[in-house]
């Protein structure tokens, strides 16, 4: 009997301790605020988006720099866009601190010399090309460069001519102010990123390697400012990506005997592949969510901006991470951003004809994103 009382005492003490830790962490994080403020026009490093800046960005959107497949991209438009950049930012490319090199005909590598050449340089990456777009699927033409309802509309506004033009505008601003960075850096703009970057980014990397360049770090295009991604989040937040997604392209295909739709076999190639797709989607890789390091710190910084029930969860991911995973899985944006769903079925194709049954059907491309653990290092 005494042993049972001692066990009950220890269990109650342990439970009370856990509850106190949960409450303490929730209260502590409720008052943690990120010291951030919008730029003011009076700031010395404020870049004013005047008519010239806006016009340059609008014009950049009008170039149909579309990549369709590996080695298949709009070369004429890529060349025009490259010439447009070299002309519009001629002050940058003629500056004594700046050198540039066109790589593989359409990609661009820009080098900015720092004052301390003993430091390893870093690299900022973006790309010229965009994925295909058709007018009928857009509210406004995707390559018109229209400004409507206070927004720039068009293919490339977010992925990622904004990165190309923004980097060059910032560099031009700093050089005009007489600024020289302490650490040298590169701007690298590929022309076929949307189709694996074999002709662009890969050739840029090969060139840097041939020159013996070792980078301190690399900053790529990253993500966007997100609204309402987490239930109850009161303000927009900017996601900082700390890892790069990899992928494996696997092609599945089914081969069967040809036939007619009036005399179908027990199984058609489309049916076989459909079953395979269903099984793949029903068996995703297990979720790996590491509630430590930069991921934890990011969510903890969100805690003051969410309702109390969610604040309790986000402040105590060491205990509630399974619940939080379910919350993130509710939306595709957070599901993808935090590496929770590693499998996506991206394209299929089969013979299209109403009466005949295809002999070879539904070639399926799978994009597989391996899940990784993010830890501070």
N, C-alpha and C positions, 0 to 999 in steps of 0.2 A: 504493500500500500504506500509505504514511504517512497519507494522507488518510482511509483506512478506519479506521486506528487512532484518529485524532483524532475521527472521527465516533462510534466505539464508546465512546471516553472521555467525550465530551459526553453521549451517551445514558445511560451508566451513572451519570454524575454527576447528570444531571437526575433519573433514576429514584431514586437514593439521596436526593436532596434532597426529593423528593415524599414518600418513605417516612418520612424524618425529620420532616417537617412533620406528617404524619398521626399519627405516634407522639407527637410533642410536644403537639399539640392534644388528643389523646385523654387523655394523662396529666394535662395541665393541667385539663381539664374534669372528670376523675374526682374531683378534690378540691374542685370548686366546689359549695358547698352553699347553698341558699336559707335565709336566716335567718327561719324561720317556726316558730311555736309555738302550740299551742291556747290559747284563752282559759281563764282560771281564774276560779272563782266569786269569788275575792277581788279580782279586777280591778275598778277603779272603773267601767269601761265595759262590764262583763259584764251582759248581759240574761238574767235567769233565766227559762226557759220554765216558769213555774209553771202551776198548774191553770187559772187564768183565761186565760192566753195560749193554752194548748192547747185550751181549750174554745172560744175565739173562732175559732181556725183550723178546728176540727172543724165548727163551725156554718157557717162560710163555705163549706165544701165542699158543704153540703146544698142550697144554692141552685142550681137548675138553669138557670144563666145561659148557655144554649146559643145559639150563632149557627149558623144553617143556610145562609144565603146572604145576599147583599147586601140589606140592608133587612129581612131575615127573621130575627128573633131573639126570644127569649123576653122580651118587654117587662115582663111582670108580675114575673117572677123577678128581672130586672135592677133594677126599682124597689125590690123588697123588699130586695135585697142592698145597694143604695145607702142605704136607710133604716137597715139594720142597722149599716153602717159609721158613719154619722153619729151613731147612738145609742151604740155601743160605745166610740167615741173622742170622746165629747162634750168631754172635757177638752182635746183637741187643737184641735177646731174652734172652741172658745170662747176659746182662748188669744189674748192681745193681739198676739202676733207672727204669728198665722196668719189668713189669709183664704182662703175657698174659693168656688168657683163651679161649679154644676151646668151642664154644657154638653150641648146636644141631648138633654135630659131624663134621660139615664142616665150620661153620662160625668162625671168629676170632676177639677177642676183645683184644687190646693191650693198656696197661696203662703206661703212662710216668709221673713220679713224678716230680713236679715242686718244686722250692725252697720256695715258699710261699703257704703253704697248706690252708691258709685262703681264698684264691681266688677260685671261682667256676671254675671247669675245662671246657674245650670245647671239641668238638668231630669232627673228620674228617672222613667222610664216603666214602667208595667205595664198590665195590662188585666183587666177583670172577666169577660169572656166565655170560654167553653170550646167545644171542638168536641163534636159529638154523641157519645153513648155509650149502648150498650144493655146491659141487665143480663146477658144470656146470654153476652156476650163478656168479662165480668169475673169474677174469682174472688169478689169481694165487690161489692155494689151500688155503682155509681160515684158516687152522690150521698148515700150514707148517712153519710159522715164517720167511718167506723170506724177505730179504732186496732187493728192486729193485727200480731203478731210484731215489735213495736217500731217499726212504721211507720204513718204516716197513709196511708190508702187513699182514692182518689177522684179524679175528674176535676177538674183544677185544682190538685192538690197540687204539680205541677211546672210547669204552664203555665196561668196563672201567678198564682194567688191567693196562693201563697207570697210572691210579690213585693209584692203589694198589702198583705197583712197584715203582712209583715215590715217594710216601709217605715213603716207606721203605728205598729207596735209600737216601732220604733226612735225615731221622732219623738216619740212619747209619753214614752218613757224619757228622752230628752234634755231635753225641755221640763220634765219634773218635776225634773230635776237643776238647773234654772235656766240651762241652756245656751242661748246665742244664737250662731248661726254667724256668721262674719265675712262670708261671701258669701251672698247671698239664693239661694234655690232653689225649684223647683217639684216637686210630685208630680203626675204626669199619669196618670190611669187611664181608658183608653178602654173602650167597651162592645161594640165590634164588630171587634176586631183580627183575629179568625180569618177574617173575610170582607172583608179589605182596609182596614178602619178608615175607611171613607168618612164615616160618620155620627159617629164618635167622634174618633179621633186627628186626622183632617183638619180637623174643626171646632175642636178645641183649638188646632191650629197656626194656623188662620185668626184665632182670637180673640187669640192672643198677638201675631200680626203686626199686628192692628188696634190693639193697645195699645203698639206700638212696641218690643216686647221683642226683644232680641238675646241669644241664649244663648252662654255661653262653651263649653259642651259638653253632651252628652246621654248618659245611661246608660240603656240599654234592658235587657230581661230577660236577655239573654245565654244562656249554656249551663249545663251542669250539671257536677257532680263525676263524673269518669269513672273506671271501673275496667277494667283489662285491655284498654284500647283499643289500646295499643301492645304487641306481643308482648314478654313478659318484664318489663314495667313492674311494679316491686315495690310501689308505693304508689299510692293514688288521686291524681288531679290535677285541678285546676280550670282549665278553659279560659277564657281571657279573649278575647272576641271584639273584634277591632279593625276590623271592617268590617261593613257591613250588606248582606245579600243583596237583590238586586233580582230581578224576574222579569217575564217576558212570558207572557201567557196566549194561546195560539194554539189555535183550535178547527178540527179537520179533520173533514169529513163526506163520506160517499160516497153518491151517488144512483144507483140502478140500476133496472131494470125489476123489478116484482114477479113472483113465481113460486111454485111448489110444490116441496116437498122431494123429491117423487117424480120430478120432471123438472128437476133443477137446471141452470142455465147453466154454461158453462165457468168463469166467475168469478162469485162472489157478492160482495155488498158487504162481508161480514165477511172474506172471503178477501183482498179488495183492501186493506182497512184493515189486516189483520194483516201483510201484506207491507210496508205503509208503516211500521208500528210497528217491525217487525224491522229495516228499513233505518235508521230513526232511531236505534235503540239500538245498532246496529253502527257508527254513525258519530258518536260523541260529539265535542264540541269538544276541541281539543288542550289538554292539561294545561299550565297555567302555574304553576310553583312557583318563587317568588323566594326564594333562599337568603340573604336579607339582611334587615336590619331586625328588627321585632318577632317575625316567624315564626321566624327563625333563633335569636334569643335565647331564645325559648320552648323550642325543642327542645334547645338547648344546656343549659338548666337541668334538663331531664329526664335528661341523659346519666349522671349518677352513679347513677341508679336503674334502669338497664337492664343486661342482660348485656353482656360485653365486645365481642362481635361487633357488637351494635347501637350500642354506645357509639362505636366507631370510625366508624360511618356517620354518626351524629348529630353528632359533633364535627367532621366534615369534609363538611358538606353542599355546600360549594363543588365537591367532586369526586363525591360519592356521591348527589346528589339524585335521579337517575333510579332508583337502587335503592330509595331511601327512599320515593319516590312509589309504587312497586309494593307496598311494605309497607303504606302507608296505604290503598291501594285494596283491601286484603284484607277490610276491615270497613266496612259501611255507615256506622257512626258517624263514623269518621275520614275516610272518603271524602267525606261531606257537610260535616263541620266545617271541612275545609281546602279547600273549593271545588274538589275534584278531579273531580267528576262533575256537570256543569252541567245535564244533561237528565233530567227525571223525567216519566213518563207517569202522570198522577194520577187520571184518571177516564175511563170509557167507558160508553156506553149504547147499546142497540139494542132493537128490538121483541122481546119474548119470547113465542114461540108455537112449538109443536113442529112443525107441519106446513108452515106458510107461510114463505116466505123473505122477509125484510124488504126493502122497497124502498129505504128510507133507513136506513143502519145505522151503528152505532158512532161516534157523535160523540165525538171524542177531545180531551181537554184536556191541553195540554203546559205544564209549568212549566219555564221556561228560566232558569237562573241564570248570568248572565254572569260569567266568571272575571276577577278583577282582580289587579293586582300590589299587594302591601302593602309600603310603604317607610316608613322613619322620616321624619317631617317636623317 
